[in-house]
């Protein structure tokens, strides 16, 4: 992967970290301070520092992560949904996924609205078993949905997005009907947020492009 990862590529990388499935080839991609991150025993959970999370986030297309902003979020705005570092002094992969989700939604929503979305699908940050859907699973779901939608058309209508999300949820048998409704609404918000981020970045490129080139 080069600079400009898709969210789906990031989600798959995080899954590899979570499952201890990273290979040595990643050492050519990751910065020096992350190159040995996958060399943990199967019983040890992989943890990420805030600077690690910022680095991963800034490999994404149309992204701009800063450590002060994320630290402020975990101490204030989303404290009740992310909790304290869960792997020693580091954050778990699931906690990192929540930060990536919040970053995406921040382009469209204020923190009151974001907390409303998080509350509908996630619960106690210390016990992920009571979530309707795990943060990383949710992140990968909307990343995959977005890639599938964009492959079909550049124009993402509400009806088209909902149709794709509905089809995804129909293939998932582990959720109740009420849970699917909550996830559906949250996934639609997430997909719209990712698209808005792309359009916002594209617009800025035209505004600030050097010499006003076409």
Order of alpha helices (4+ residues) and beta strands (2+ residues): alpha-alpha-alpha-alpha-alpha-alpha-alpha-alpha-alpha
